[in-house]
């Protein structure tokens, strides 16, 4: 099982702001390793949303933002849209020489 | 256009073996670290293994260490995952991915592995 935890689900109405937390430990997020966020639509491969804690690749709307502090990170989605309904995963590195994904969060647009 | 195309998945009995392949095109394959990531039905993403650009260094998740072997052939632009002593809990979609912690990762569409008698 993953050592990096996320809430199983979050939901919001269109236009609202939602945040997804990503909680790790001193061997991964707290050790200074970068956090990356992926969005996975049903039946598709994951897509990079945020890299290096807070950077957006070109083409990703600025409604998506990332931050990191201590042993945790968070992804915020402002102006929630129906197309944002998906699973979201944080990803980092662990001092045990392994890569880790968070447990995943399903975002539902009400 | 960057492409990663996995193949080799299928149905295998517990204790059996499979070799997955991932054919890369559209980028300089030999310059990138490559990964295998899996996703069991209805579950989250789980990192499986990683290999560096020239194949000299590998690492594995504890759950597959000693059973799976990652390798690459840069002349053929192909990544491999040899899976031995397969268990029911290895059932998943297996994704080949480029540089998952970089600024320009890329994922294949996955190949399904089912371990069942």
Interface residues (C-beta under 8 A of the other chain):
Chain A: X2 X34 X36 X38 X40 X44 X45 X46 X47 X48 X51 X52 X55 X57 X87 X89 X91 X92 X93 X97 X98 X99 X100 X101 X102 X103 X104
Chain B: X35 X37 X44 X45 X46 X47 X50 X59 X60 X61 X62 X95 X100 X101 X102 X103 X104 X105 X107 X108 X109 X110
